[in-house]
Amino acid sequence: MRTVLAAVGGLVLGWAAATAASQASPALADDETRRAVAAVKEAIVVGHRTRDRGALDALYAPDYTAIDARGTLRRKADLLRSLPTDPEMLEGGYTLTAARRWGPIVVASGHGRMVYRNADGTTRLSEYDSVNVFEWRDGRWLYAAAFLP
């Protein structure tokens, strides 16, 4: 499994490097792009908080994958399937801190802060930094991948 994840990660980084090298000056995402992908990420948070399967289905790319620091891989289907049994999110927000664009791809870092209700009624705070990948497909930005702590 680690070999597969390393290969996938290598392919993504290689593709990004090749794409960047082929452009004269890859740059930080312009304000409009940055606002657009930030809105997608915020809508993802709201979709999870409200357990809105339809909204999330429209925001995640069909081939979305998330990989965490332990190498655990989750796909879009996994996220949508687990939505009814996920812990209840009481509050949630995500702040984009940087975004870089290569043609139809944006790689963005940011900070999430969510408050969940545990089964026993207590609450749990989750704060994390992550890297997100968005792709322009069919005239809109989709959430294509995440690299999580």
Stockholm file with secondary structure:
# STOCKHOLM 1.0

chainA/1-149         MRTVLAAVGGLVLGWAAATAASQASPALADDETRRAVAAVKEAIVVGHRTRDRGALDALYAPDYTAIDARGTLRRKADLLRSLPTDPEMLEGGYTLTAARRWGPIVVASGHGRMVYRNADGTTRLSEYDSVNVFEWRDGRWLYAAAFLP
#=GR chainA/1-149 SS CHHHHHHHHHHHHHHHHHHHHHSSCCEECCHHHHHHHHHHHHHHHHHHHHTCHHHHHHHEEEEEEEEETTCCEEEHHHHHHHGGGSCEEEEEEEEEEEEEEETTEEEEEEEEEEEEECTTSCEEEEEEEEEEEEEEETTEEEEEEEEEC
#=GC SS_cons         CHHHHHHHHHHHHHHHHHHHHHSSCCEECCHHHHHHHHHHHHHHHHHHHHTCHHHHHHHEEEEEEEEETTCCEEEHHHHHHHGGGSCEEEEEEEEEEEEEEETTEEEEEEEEEEEEECTTSCEEEEEEEEEEEEEEETTEEEEEEEEEC
//
